[in-house]
Amino acid sequence: MGGSDTASRQQSVASQWLSGTGDLEFVNGAVSGDTAWLAMIERARVVFKRDVGEQRWDLRVTEVFRRVGDGWERVHRHADPLVDQRSVVSVVGLLEPNT
């Protein structure tokens, strides 16, 4: 993965969205020498091409950068769905076998 195919794959994924709004919540980050990282929460409301209406699209995101000349280049991004918090009682209920 990566390399010359990255731009075309990103365009393909981006074409699935019709519209959306969102914001970033900075969680943490650091710079060490020529490497930097960020941890963020992306909170968005999005509309996909398929007709399902607006929906929440919240992601937990980590990005890693390396210094290139006078700027920074992103070398890694990982994002996964941010799940809603559950109470301990709720989680225990999920773990109990159905009787």
Backbone as a chain_set.jsonl record, in Angstrom:
{"seq": "MGGSDTASRQQSVASQWLSGTGDLEFVNGAVSGDTAWLAMIERARVVFKRDVGEQRWDLRVTEVFRRVGDGWERVHRHADPLVDQRSVVSVVGLLEPNT", "coords": {"N": [[0.838, -1.187, 0.0], [0.26, 2.343, -0.355], [2.545, 4.706, -1.793], [2.47, 5.394, -5.307], [-0.201, 4.758, -5.774], [-1.708, 5.826, -3.728], [-2.971, 8.452, -3.893], [-5.018, 8.028, -5.825], [-6.547, 6.074, -4.526], [-7.389, 7.515, -2.279], [-8.952, 9.497, -3.523], [-10.985, 7.894, -4.55], [-12.227, 6.943, -2.197], [-13.016, 9.405, -1.068], [-14.928, 10.198, -2.901], [-17.262, 8.984, -2.106], [-18.631, 10.572, -0.328], [-21.142, 13.06, 0.007], [-21.593, 15.454, 1.397], [-20.695, 17.28, 4.383], [-19.944, 18.227, 7.788], [-17.645, 19.202, 10.329], [-15.336, 18.905, 13.129], [-12.129, 19.121, 14.795], [-10.748, 17.641, 17.684], [-8.068, 18.17, 19.601], [-6.082, 15.832, 21.222], [-3.549, 14.874, 22.113], [-0.013, 15.209, 21.516], [3.328, 15.329, 20.12], [6.749, 16.31, 19.487], [9.725, 14.887, 18.444], [12.869, 15.242, 17.669], [13.139, 14.703, 14.283], [10.619, 13.674, 14.0], [7.107, 13.693, 14.464], [3.962, 13.436, 16.203], [0.396, 13.177, 16.353], [-2.582, 12.914, 18.26], [-6.003, 12.735, 17.883], [-9.523, 13.562, 18.017], [-11.867, 13.218, 15.579], [-14.818, 14.716, 14.889], [-17.786, 14.466, 13.188], [-20.576, 15.232, 11.002], [-22.024, 13.602, 8.426], [-22.989, 13.073, 4.969], [-23.532, 10.449, 2.891], [-23.215, 9.192, -0.512], [-25.094, 7.161, -0.987], [-28.532, 6.86, -0.19], [-29.08, 7.555, 2.835], [-29.322, 9.588, 4.559], [-28.18, 12.185, 6.871], [-25.514, 11.381, 9.099], [-23.735, 10.522, 12.133], [-20.179, 10.634, 12.28], [-17.697, 9.843, 13.834], [-14.301, 9.732, 14.662], [-11.392, 8.182, 16.062], [-8.191, 9.292, 15.879], [-4.823, 8.874, 14.838], [-1.868, 10.385, 13.807], [1.289, 10.385, 12.166], [4.237, 12.184, 11.514], [7.064, 13.216, 9.497], [9.961, 15.254, 9.415], [10.644, 17.154, 6.564], [12.836, 18.843, 4.849], [11.988, 22.198, 5.185], [9.472, 21.685, 6.096], [6.732, 19.438, 7.007], [5.907, 16.02, 6.498], [3.224, 13.835, 6.223], [3.404, 10.547, 7.27], [2.029, 8.422, 8.223], [-1.279, 7.454, 8.983], [-3.84, 6.574, 11.114], [-7.142, 5.667, 11.648], [-10.036, 4.984, 13.485], [-13.422, 3.995, 14.25], [-14.929, 5.955, 16.766], [-16.189, 4.786, 19.648], [-19.19, 4.93, 21.606], [-19.138, 5.718, 25.071], [-19.672, 3.311, 27.64], [-21.398, 2.306, 30.573], [-20.095, 0.447, 33.401], [-21.92, -1.448, 34.312], [-23.525, -1.763, 32.044], [-21.671, -2.906, 30.242], [-21.067, -5.32, 31.558], [-23.566, -6.512, 31.35], [-23.59, -7.045, 28.593], [-21.74, -9.065, 28.467], [-22.822, -11.216, 29.811], [-24.203, -14.46, 29.412], [-26.92, -15.216, 27.199], [-29.977, -16.27, 28.494]], "CA": [[0.0, 0.0, 0.0], [0.99, 3.6, -0.386], [3.19, 4.998, -3.053], [1.761, 6.109, -6.371], [-1.638, 4.452, -5.751], [-2.368, 6.466, -2.589], [-3.855, 9.548, -4.307], [-6.217, 7.505, -6.498], [-7.379, 5.414, -3.514], [-8.01, 8.561, -1.466], [-10.009, 10.107, -4.338], [-12.079, 6.929, -4.62], [-12.924, 6.971, -0.907], [-13.634, 10.726, -0.909], [-16.082, 10.327, -3.796], [-18.434, 8.391, -1.469], [-19.275, 11.583, 0.494], [-21.806, 14.181, -0.657], [-21.36, 16.67, 2.174], [-20.455, 17.038, 5.795], [-19.332, 19.26, 8.616], [-16.972, 18.561, 11.441], [-14.267, 19.623, 13.805], [-11.084, 18.303, 15.401], [-10.414, 17.835, 19.09], [-6.695, 17.767, 19.866], [-5.962, 15.051, 22.454], [-2.166, 14.905, 22.543], [0.947, 15.203, 20.427], [4.691, 15.651, 20.531], [7.797, 16.321, 18.476], [10.997, 14.36, 18.917], [13.78, 15.301, 16.535], [12.483, 14.885, 12.985], [9.363, 12.934, 14.005], [6.037, 14.283, 15.265], [2.727, 12.662, 16.168], [-0.816, 13.812, 16.871], [-3.745, 12.088, 18.557], [-7.142, 13.642, 17.777], [-10.859, 13.037, 17.785], [-12.573, 13.904, 14.488], [-16.268, 14.607, 15.057], [-18.392, 14.963, 11.958], [-21.909, 14.837, 10.525], [-21.755, 13.397, 7.004], [-24.006, 12.501, 4.082], [-22.921, 9.615, 1.856], [-23.946, 9.15, -1.778], [-26.298, 6.336, -0.868], [-29.593, 7.65, 0.451], [-29.345, 7.184, 4.224], [-29.407, 10.814, 5.341], [-27.017, 12.614, 7.643], [-25.193, 10.516, 10.224], [-22.511, 10.793, 12.885], [-18.979, 9.97, 11.778], [-16.666, 10.244, 14.789], [-13.135, 8.868, 14.542], [-10.201, 8.332, 16.892], [-7.179, 9.408, 14.827], [-3.407, 9.071, 15.146], [-1.071, 10.704, 12.623], [2.734, 10.489, 12.392], [4.866, 13.036, 10.502], [8.521, 13.347, 9.525], [10.42, 16.541, 8.889], [11.211, 17.114, 5.216], [13.262, 20.219, 4.574], [11.414, 23.172, 6.109], [8.092, 21.331, 6.407], [6.426, 18.125, 7.56], [5.202, 15.098, 5.604], [2.522, 12.784, 6.961], [3.865, 9.231, 6.834], [1.105, 7.396, 8.7], [-2.548, 7.881, 9.577], [-4.741, 5.491, 11.499], [-8.4, 6.173, 12.188], [-11.064, 3.972, 13.685], [-14.627, 4.597, 14.819], [-14.964, 6.263, 18.192], [-17.409, 4.186, 20.189], [-19.77, 5.623, 22.746], [-18.779, 5.143, 26.363], [-20.698, 2.506, 28.292], [-21.189, 2.111, 32.005], [-19.625, -0.892, 33.748], [-23.109, -2.309, 34.378], [-23.91, -2.031, 30.659], [-20.699, -3.835, 29.678], [-21.284, -6.628, 32.195], [-24.774, -7.056, 30.733], [-23.234, -7.58, 27.279], [-20.908, -10.256, 28.632], [-23.589, -12.314, 30.393], [-24.836, -15.303, 28.391], [-28.382, -15.137, 27.087], [-30.619, -17.464, 29.06]], "C": [[0.877, 1.243, 0.0], [1.558, 3.851, -1.761], [2.278, 5.701, -4.03], [0.261, 5.839, -6.382], [-2.401, 5.214, -4.675], [-3.356, 7.537, -3.019], [-5.118, 9.019, -4.961], [-7.126, 6.787, -5.505], [-8.086, 6.452, -2.653], [-9.137, 9.252, -2.231], [-11.217, 9.185, -4.419], [-12.902, 6.929, -3.331], [-13.669, 8.296, -0.738], [-14.874, 10.879, -1.779], [-17.353, 9.727, -3.204], [-19.232, 9.408, -0.656], [-19.944, 12.635, -0.383], [-21.517, 15.49, 0.068], [-21.092, 16.289, 3.621], [-19.866, 18.249, 6.48], [-18.637, 18.559, 9.769], [-15.939, 19.446, 12.079], [-13.294, 18.62, 14.41], [-10.927, 18.659, 16.862], [-8.993, 17.3, 19.295], [-6.654, 17.029, 21.2], [-4.54, 15.121, 22.991], [-1.262, 14.921, 21.32], [2.314, 15.575, 20.945], [5.587, 15.681, 19.304], [9.057, 15.792, 19.14], [11.934, 14.303, 17.72], [13.026, 15.588, 15.248], [11.178, 14.104, 12.859], [8.36, 13.653, 14.902], [4.82, 13.38, 15.184], [1.606, 13.479, 16.789], [-1.845, 12.733, 17.178], [-4.936, 13.043, 18.631], [-8.448, 12.853, 17.756], [-11.457, 13.877, 16.656], [-14.064, 13.651, 14.687], [-16.931, 15.235, 13.838], [-19.835, 14.498, 11.819], [-21.754, 14.757, 9.018], [-22.973, 12.838, 6.279], [-23.254, 11.746, 2.998], [-23.774, 9.636, 0.603], [-25.195, 8.283, -1.691], [-27.289, 7.058, 0.031], [-29.899, 7.145, 1.863], [-29.444, 8.413, 5.122], [-28.132, 11.107, 6.113], [-26.789, 11.662, 8.814], [-23.898, 10.946, 10.888], [-21.355, 10.01, 12.299], [-17.826, 10.436, 12.652], [-15.531, 9.229, 14.755], [-12.076, 9.203, 15.594], [-9.032, 8.248, 15.916], [-5.78, 9.584, 15.425], [-2.686, 9.341, 13.837], [0.387, 10.865, 13.032], [3.327, 11.249, 11.213], [6.382, 12.936, 10.609], [8.885, 14.689, 8.896], [11.046, 16.32, 7.518], [11.559, 18.549, 4.857], [12.726, 21.157, 5.637], [9.991, 22.824, 6.53], [7.969, 19.937, 6.994], [5.649, 17.315, 6.535], [4.521, 14.038, 6.465], [2.954, 11.437, 6.4], [2.946, 8.115, 7.304], [-0.137, 8.057, 9.262], [-3.338, 6.634, 9.904], [-5.982, 6.131, 12.089], [-9.345, 4.997, 12.352], [-12.257, 4.617, 14.375], [-14.501, 4.811, 16.323], [-16.282, 5.719, 18.734], [-17.902, 4.993, 21.374], [-19.346, 4.931, 24.041], [-19.963, 4.387, 26.935], [-20.368, 2.423, 29.779], [-20.703, 0.686, 32.239], [-20.802, -1.868, 33.773], [-23.559, -2.701, 32.972], [-22.982, -3.049, 30.014], [-20.878, -5.236, 30.252], [-22.515, -7.29, 31.606], [-24.508, -7.649, 29.358], [-22.479, -8.897, 27.387], [-21.671, -11.456, 29.187], [-24.247, -13.137, 29.276], [-26.35, -15.117, 28.384], [-28.983, -16.413, 27.661], [-32.068, -17.53, 28.67]], "O": [[2.066, 1.193, 0.312], [1.11, 3.284, -2.758], [1.423, 6.499, -3.645], [-0.489, 6.63, -6.955], [-3.631, 5.245, -4.708], [-4.493, 7.531, -2.547], [-6.204, 9.521, -4.673], [-8.348, 6.873, -5.62], [-9.262, 6.287, -2.329], [-10.175, 9.562, -1.646], [-12.355, 9.651, -4.363], [-14.132, 6.916, -3.376], [-14.825, 8.307, -0.313], [-15.784, 11.625, -1.42], [-18.433, 9.943, -3.752], [-20.389, 9.151, -0.322], [-19.383, 13.054, -1.395], [-21.233, 16.509, -0.562], [-21.243, 15.134, 4.022], [-19.359, 19.17, 5.839], [-19.006, 17.445, 10.139], [-15.691, 20.571, 11.646], [-13.591, 17.43, 14.523], [-10.968, 19.83, 17.237], [-8.759, 16.097, 19.171], [-7.14, 17.547, 22.205], [-4.331, 15.391, 24.174], [-1.72, 14.669, 20.205], [2.457, 16.072, 22.062], [5.247, 15.162, 18.241], [9.412, 16.193, 20.248], [11.811, 13.427, 16.864], [12.346, 16.608, 15.14], [10.682, 13.892, 11.753], [8.717, 14.159, 15.966], [4.655, 12.641, 14.213], [1.833, 14.348, 17.631], [-1.966, 11.754, 16.442], [-4.891, 14.04, 19.351], [-8.466, 11.647, 17.512], [-11.542, 15.1, 16.765], [-14.515, 12.506, 14.656], [-16.67, 16.389, 13.5], [-20.256, 13.515, 12.429], [-21.387, 15.749, 8.387], [-23.855, 12.223, 6.878], [-22.44, 12.322, 2.276], [-24.932, 10.053, 0.646], [-26.235, 8.626, -2.254], [-26.885, 7.798, 0.929], [-30.858, 6.4, 2.067], [-29.631, 8.278, 6.331], [-27.143, 10.379, 6.022], [-27.738, 11.194, 9.443], [-23.074, 11.639, 10.292], [-21.518, 8.866, 11.874], [-17.065, 11.321, 12.262], [-15.763, 8.022, 14.811], [-11.894, 10.363, 15.962], [-8.889, 7.254, 15.203], [-5.583, 10.335, 16.38], [-2.869, 8.61, 12.863], [0.691, 11.407, 14.095], [2.974, 11.0, 10.06], [6.922, 12.614, 11.667], [8.219, 15.18, 7.985], [11.868, 15.423, 7.331], [10.677, 19.367, 4.594], [12.961, 20.962, 6.829], [9.362, 23.597, 7.253], [8.952, 19.332, 7.421], [4.831, 17.859, 5.793], [5.15, 13.423, 7.326], [2.88, 11.21, 5.192], [3.062, 6.981, 6.838], [-0.061, 9.088, 9.931], [-3.487, 5.743, 9.067], [-5.891, 7.027, 12.927], [-9.446, 4.131, 11.483], [-12.122, 5.662, 15.01], [-14.021, 3.941, 17.05], [-17.358, 6.149, 18.32], [-17.123, 5.656, 22.058], [-19.214, 3.708, 24.09], [-21.115, 4.774, 26.739], [-19.204, 2.466, 30.177], [-20.874, -0.182, 31.384], [-20.68, -2.997, 33.298], [-23.933, -3.85, 32.739], [-23.441, -3.954, 29.318], [-20.845, -6.222, 29.516], [-22.518, -8.5, 31.382], [-25.126, -8.646, 28.986], [-22.569, -9.745, 26.499], [-21.219, -12.592, 29.048], [-24.781, -12.579, 28.317], [-26.972, -14.891, 29.422], [-28.536, -17.514, 27.339], [-32.769, -18.466, 29.055]]}, "num_chains": 1, "name": "protein.A"}
